[in-house]
Amino acid sequence: MHRIVNEDIPIQRIEMTKAEAHKKLEEQKAKFKIELLNEVTDETVSFYEEGDFTDWCRGPHLPRTGMLKAFKLLSVAGAYWRGDERNPMLQRIYGTAFFTQKELDEYLIQVEEAKKRDHRKIGKELDLFSFHDEAPGLVFWHPKGWTLYDGVETYLKKKLHASGYVQVKTPIILNEGLWRQSGHWDNYKDNMYFTQIDEQPFAVKPMNCPGSLLIFKHNLYSYRDLPLRMSELGLVHRHELKGVLSGLFRVRAFVQDDSHIFCTLDQLKDEVMKLIDLTYEIYSDFGFTEYEVELSTRPPKSIGTDEMWANAERTLQEALESREIEYDVNPGEGAFYGPKIDFHIKDALKRRWQCGTIQVDFSMPERFDLTYVGPDGAKHRPAMIHRAILGSIERFIGVLTEHYGGAFPTWLAPEQVRIIPISSIKFGEYAESINERLLKADIRSSVDDRSEKLNYKIREAQVQKVPYMLVVGAKEAEVNAVAVRRRDNRDLGPMDTEIFIEKLLQEIRDRKNELTVEP
């Protein structure tokens, strides 16, 4: 690459017909590119020529190789063609380029920090979860990891209850006819798992929405019952190719924090605005304060009429503008049943993660013949909003883990306090009595009563990223106190036990995203 840059070779774009391109790729014996070319619908495609090297590429490219300044090849890895382990193994070379060496150096530092924060690495170190060949792409949650998971789920349920949601639960397996009716069969069947029950075809649900539609259809609703905000933390299964599985970020079974809101057309814009506000509140509680927003419009493969899509896209646009939110338009990237607002959160390393989505759907209420009784006594068609804020809870926990580097805020930490007696023989009983009081106050705590040196036990608690350590000995036992240390190595000194409990509970209630207990 250095040689090519120094030669400052011009890069030329060449346009060919699809037939000419096919002949060119045959000459190059590029069988994989021929396979891709056969799927292209455009009649004209582009090649780029750089000296004696010519390659099929959409572009754009630099005018000359000499314009490339700061670059680095990062790694080499094997990759199955199209992510399928049944296909040949190819070699993938990863590289990056920046305008200046300073930008490149900053990026490389960020890459190293990202490696330290890799949720798979931290998950193993903190004993949160594991993966096994006996169930590829499926998560095994360990006690600490499940405590973290439960904390996220419990928070969500309380938040949704306060926002007027009702909780529902729908079956994991539903018959094939339902998926044909919903449109998933035509648009999503390659990602679904199938089985037979009583010699009838059934599918494991990849999404929760058809089940919520059946619940709504079961009852007769009046306009006075709307909006109906129906929430389901629903387990879904999607067939992902083995080559794309990636820790918690890409799994084959996960829980979506799904909600389906049924409302009148007059209520639709207001409901979308409320969802935007709720999304920002939840992200803030988890410590995410920077976002980017996209409006994704109708994809090439979709269901519903032009009028439905125009109304839905206009509603989302008006809601964003009413909240004075800057957004980018992402053409053709909506769901097959409706347009959507996508929320991208930024983590501590300024990486973007697409998590939340708000989708307006006029099509499925039509397909399932959903109705409500209006003020005129006649039946009317409701609008439907699909929404998720965290997206996949599994993936969101992966993002959380990397955002905090495993040092979760106290309200989320699997272990909030570790009690360390100076001598287990002499002060073990007092340590246990402190632990009992903490557990009764609903604080997640434990006692390290091993016969190890004090500094070793403190250091291990810090490595395990426990927010607070309580060291107890003769002085503390005498006055019902604890010596408080934080995982950031700050020694807060002695504190009355009840005062510590009170301060810690306040930190947990406030969902502080940094340690706040002070003497």
ZICOR-V600628 format. One record per residue. PSI is psi in whole degrees, -180 to 180 (none if undefined). OMEGA is omega in whole degrees, -180 to 180 (999 if undefined). Layout:
psi=PSI omega=OMEGA
psi=PSI omega=OMEGA
This chain:
psi=-40 omega=177
psi=-41 omega=179
psi=-45 omega=-178
psi=-40 omega=178
psi=-44 omega=-179
psi=-30 omega=179
psi=-14 omega=177
psi=57 omega=-175
psi=132 omega=175
psi=144 omega=177
psi=122 omega=-174
psi=137 omega=175
psi=132 omega=179
psi=126 omega=178
psi=138 omega=-180
psi=157 omega=169
psi=164 omega=180
psi=-36 omega=179
psi=-43 omega=179
psi=-40 omega=180
psi=-41 omega=180
psi=-44 omega=179
psi=-41 omega=-180
psi=-45 omega=-178
psi=-31 omega=175
psi=-41 omega=177
psi=-35 omega=-180
psi=-5 omega=-177
psi=40 omega=-178
psi=75 omega=-171
psi=-33 omega=-179
psi=-39 omega=179
psi=-34 omega=176
psi=-40 omega=178
psi=-41 omega=179
psi=-40 omega=-179
psi=-36 omega=-180
psi=-19 omega=180
psi=-8 omega=-178
psi=135 omega=-180
psi=-20 omega=179
psi=146 omega=179
psi=-18 omega=179
psi=135 omega=178
psi=166 omega=-176
psi=143 omega=170
psi=158 omega=175
psi=136 omega=-177
psi=129 omega=-179
psi=97 omega=-174
psi=-125 omega=-180
psi=12 omega=-180
psi=127 omega=179
psi=133 omega=-177
psi=146 omega=176
psi=124 omega=-180
psi=145 omega=179
psi=-32 omega=-178
psi=-165 omega=-1
psi=168 omega=180
psi=168 omega=172
psi=152 omega=176
psi=-35 omega=-178
psi=150 omega=-179
psi=-26 omega=-179
psi=-14 omega=180
psi=-14 omega=179
psi=121 omega=-173
psi=-75 omega=-174
psi=115 omega=-178
psi=162 omega=178
psi=136 omega=170
psi=130 omega=-170
psi=-46 omega=-175
psi=167 omega=176
psi=138 omega=-180
psi=154 omega=174
psi=147 omega=179
psi=127 omega=177
psi=141 omega=177
psi=122 omega=-180
psi=23 omega=175
psi=13 omega=-176
psi=121 omega=-175
psi=-12 omega=177
psi=-13 omega=-179
psi=167 omega=179
psi=153 omega=176
psi=127 omega=176
psi=171 omega=177
psi=127 omega=-178
psi=129 omega=177
psi=125 omega=179
psi=135 omega=177
psi=170 omega=179
psi=161 omega=180
psi=146 omega=178
psi=167 omega=-179
psi=-31 omega=-179
psi=158 omega=177
psi=-34 omega=179
psi=-46 omega=179
psi=-41 omega=179
psi=-45 omega=-180
psi=-41 omega=179
psi=-40 omega=179
psi=-42 omega=-179
psi=-35 omega=175
psi=-41 omega=179
psi=-38 omega=178
psi=-43 omega=179
psi=-39 omega=178
psi=-38 omega=178
psi=-37 omega=178
psi=-40 omega=178
psi=-33 omega=-176
psi=1 omega=-178
psi=122 omega=-174
psi=-26 omega=178
psi=-39 omega=178
psi=-48 omega=-179
psi=-38 omega=179
psi=-37 omega=178
psi=-44 omega=-178
psi=-38 omega=-178
psi=2 omega=178
psi=52 omega=-178
psi=-42 omega=-175
psi=169 omega=176
psi=166 omega=176
psi=147 omega=-176
psi=148 omega=-179
psi=-23 omega=-180
psi=-16 omega=179
psi=74 omega=-175
psi=133 omega=177
psi=9 omega=-180
psi=139 omega=-172
psi=135 omega=169
psi=110 omega=-179
psi=126 omega=176
psi=168 omega=-175
psi=-47 omega=-179
psi=-41 omega=179
psi=-40 omega=180
psi=-31 omega=175
psi=-43 omega=176
psi=-47 omega=179
psi=-47 omega=-179
psi=-36 omega=178
psi=-42 omega=177
psi=-45 omega=-178
psi=-42 omega=179
psi=-43 omega=177
psi=-46 omega=-179
psi=-45 omega=-178
psi=-43 omega=179
psi=-42 omega=-179
psi=-42 omega=-179
psi=-38 omega=178
psi=-42 omega=180
psi=-18 omega=-179
psi=12 omega=174
psi=24 omega=178
psi=150 omega=169
psi=146 omega=-179
psi=138 omega=176
psi=168 omega=176
psi=128 omega=-179
psi=158 omega=-176
psi=155 omega=178
psi=-31 omega=-177
psi=127 omega=178
psi=157 omega=-171
psi=161 omega=-174
psi=-35 omega=-179
psi=-37 omega=179
psi=-43 omega=-178
psi=-28 omega=174
psi=-42 omega=-180
psi=-39 omega=-177
psi=-19 omega=-178
psi=-9 omega=-179
psi=-32 omega=-178
psi=-45 omega=-178
psi=-26 omega=-172
psi=-9 omega=-172
psi=4 omega=-170
psi=-26 omega=180
psi=-17 omega=-180
psi=13 omega=-175
psi=156 omega=174
psi=144 omega=-176
psi=155 omega=177
psi=178 omega=177
psi=139 omega=175
psi=126 omega=-177
psi=41 omega=178
psi=20 omega=177
psi=143 omega=-178
psi=132 omega=177
psi=163 omega=178
psi=144 omega=173
psi=132 omega=-170
psi=131 omega=173
psi=-14 omega=180
psi=160 omega=-175
psi=-14 omega=-168
psi=-41 omega=-178
psi=-35 omega=178
psi=-41 omega=178
psi=-34 omega=177
psi=-40 omega=180
psi=-37 omega=178
psi=-45 omega=179
psi=-43 omega=-177
psi=-24 omega=-177
psi=-29 omega=-176
psi=163 omega=175
psi=115 omega=-176
psi=147 omega=173
psi=164 omega=176
psi=-24 omega=179
psi=-22 omega=-180
psi=-10 omega=-175
psi=148 omega=4
psi=143 omega=174
psi=113 omega=-178
psi=105 omega=-172
psi=118 omega=-176
psi=140 omega=175
psi=120 omega=169
psi=85 omega=-166
psi=134 omega=177
psi=124 omega=179
psi=157 omega=179
psi=134 omega=177
psi=136 omega=-178
psi=99 omega=176
psi=141 omega=177
psi=145 omega=-176
psi=-36 omega=-176
psi=-16 omega=-178
psi=-2 omega=178
psi=138 omega=-174
psi=86 omega=178
psi=-138 omega=178
psi=-13 omega=-176
psi=-28 omega=179
psi=104 omega=-178
psi=175 omega=-178
psi=-11 omega=175
psi=132 omega=-178
psi=165 omega=179
psi=127 omega=175
psi=138 omega=172
psi=71 omega=-173
psi=147 omega=166
psi=147 omega=176
psi=121 omega=-175
psi=125 omega=178
psi=126 omega=-175
psi=171 omega=175
psi=166 omega=179
psi=-34 omega=180
psi=-27 omega=-178
psi=-12 omega=-167
psi=-52 omega=-177
psi=-42 omega=-180
psi=-39 omega=179
psi=-39 omega=178
psi=-42 omega=179
psi=-39 omega=177
psi=-37 omega=178
psi=-39 omega=177
psi=-45 omega=180
psi=-44 omega=-179
psi=-40 omega=179
psi=-47 omega=-180
psi=-38 omega=178
psi=-46 omega=-177
psi=-44 omega=178
psi=-41 omega=179
psi=-41 omega=179
psi=-33 omega=179
psi=-1 omega=176
psi=15 omega=177
psi=121 omega=-175
psi=-4 omega=178
psi=133 omega=-176
psi=157 omega=166
psi=142 omega=-173
psi=139 omega=178
psi=144 omega=170
psi=112 omega=-177
psi=128 omega=-173
psi=-174 omega=-170
psi=127 omega=178
psi=166 omega=179
psi=-37 omega=-179
psi=108 omega=-174
psi=169 omega=175
psi=158 omega=180
psi=164 omega=-176
psi=165 omega=176
psi=-40 omega=-179
psi=-42 omega=178
psi=-47 omega=-177
psi=-41 omega=180
psi=-44 omega=179
psi=-43 omega=-177
psi=-46 omega=-180
psi=-38 omega=180
psi=-40 omega=180
psi=-46 omega=-180
psi=-41 omega=180
psi=-44 omega=-179
psi=-37 omega=179
psi=-44 omega=179
psi=-43 omega=-179
psi=-32 omega=177
psi=-31 omega=178
psi=4 omega=178
psi=45 omega=-180
psi=128 omega=175
psi=140 omega=-179
psi=157 omega=173
psi=149 omega=175
psi=132 omega=-179
psi=87 omega=-172
psi=136 omega=173
psi=12 omega=-177
psi=17 omega=177
psi=171 omega=173
psi=161 omega=-175
psi=-17 omega=-178
psi=-4 omega=180
psi=161 omega=177
psi=169 omega=-176
psi=156 omega=168
psi=127 omega=177
psi=137 omega=179
psi=127 omega=177
psi=118 omega=178
psi=154 omega=177
psi=132 omega=-179
psi=-172 omega=-176
psi=-24 omega=179
psi=12 omega=179
psi=21 omega=175
psi=147 omega=-179
psi=137 omega=178
psi=121 omega=176
psi=119 omega=-177
psi=-65 omega=-173
psi=155 omega=176
psi=142 omega=174
psi=122 omega=-173
psi=127 omega=177
psi=133 omega=-173
psi=113 omega=172
psi=-14 omega=-170
psi=-47 omega=-177
psi=-39 omega=174
psi=-33 omega=177
psi=-46 omega=-178
psi=-35 omega=-178
psi=5 omega=178
psi=50 omega=178
psi=139 omega=179
psi=161 omega=169
psi=160 omega=-179
psi=120 omega=-178
psi=180 omega=179
psi=-24 omega=-180
psi=1 omega=-180
psi=-3 omega=180
psi=164 omega=178
psi=139 omega=180
psi=158 omega=-180
psi=126 omega=177
psi=159 omega=167
psi=157 omega=-178
psi=136 omega=175
psi=125 omega=169
psi=134 omega=176
psi=144 omega=170
psi=143 omega=-178
psi=-48 omega=175
psi=-25 omega=-175
psi=-116 omega=172
psi=129 omega=179
psi=-38 omega=178
psi=-50 omega=-179
psi=-40 omega=-179
psi=-38 omega=177
psi=-35 omega=174
psi=-43 omega=178
psi=-45 omega=178
psi=-44 omega=-178
psi=-43 omega=-179
psi=-33 omega=178
psi=-45 omega=-178
psi=-2 omega=-177
psi=29 omega=-179
psi=-13 omega=179
psi=73 omega=-175
psi=149 omega=173
psi=156 omega=-172
psi=-39 omega=-176
psi=-22 omega=180
psi=-21 omega=-172
psi=131 omega=179
psi=-38 omega=175
psi=116 omega=-174
psi=-31 omega=-176
psi=138 omega=171
psi=127 omega=-179
psi=128 omega=-174
psi=102 omega=176
psi=140 omega=178
psi=-38 omega=174
psi=121 omega=-179
psi=-34 omega=-179
psi=-45 omega=-175
psi=-39 omega=-171
psi=12 omega=178
psi=-39 omega=-179
psi=-41 omega=179
psi=-41 omega=178
psi=-41 omega=179
psi=-37 omega=179
psi=-37 omega=176
psi=-42 omega=-180
psi=-42 omega=179
psi=-42 omega=-180
psi=-39 omega=178
psi=-44 omega=180
psi=-39 omega=178
psi=-28 omega=177
psi=8 omega=179
psi=35 omega=175
psi=133 omega=-178
psi=108 omega=-174
psi=165 omega=177
psi=167 omega=178
psi=130 omega=174
psi=95 omega=-175
psi=19 omega=179
psi=154 omega=-180
psi=58 omega=177
psi=166 omega=177
psi=149 omega=-176
psi=-49 omega=-177
psi=-34 omega=178
psi=-43 omega=-178
psi=-36 omega=176
psi=-46 omega=-180
psi=-41 omega=-180
psi=-38 omega=177
psi=-38 omega=178
psi=-41 omega=178
psi=-36 omega=177
psi=0 omega=174
psi=36 omega=174
psi=127 omega=-174
psi=-45 omega=-176
psi=141 omega=174
psi=132 omega=178
psi=109 omega=178
psi=129 omega=-178
psi=138 omega=178
psi=-154 omega=-175
psi=-46 omega=-178
psi=-44 omega=-178
psi=-44 omega=-179
psi=-33 omega=-177
psi=-34 omega=-175
psi=19 omega=179
psi=52 omega=-177
psi=175 omega=175
psi=147 omega=174
psi=117 omega=-169
psi=129 omega=173
psi=151 omega=178
psi=161 omega=-177
psi=-16 omega=177
psi=14 omega=175
psi=13 omega=178
psi=129 omega=179
psi=113 omega=-178
psi=-7 omega=177
psi=-169 omega=-176
psi=147 omega=179
psi=139 omega=176
psi=137 omega=-174
psi=-45 omega=-178
psi=-37 omega=178
psi=-42 omega=177
psi=-46 omega=-180
psi=-44 omega=-179
psi=-45 omega=180
psi=-40 omega=-179
psi=-43 omega=179
psi=-36 omega=178
psi=-40 omega=177
psi=-42 omega=180
psi=-45 omega=-180
psi=-39 omega=-179
psi=-6 omega=-178
psi=49 omega=178
psi=141 omega=-180
psi=16 omega=171
psi=160 omega=-177
psi=132 omega=-173
psi=-10 omega=-179
psi=126 omega=179
psi=159 omega=179
psi=none omega=999
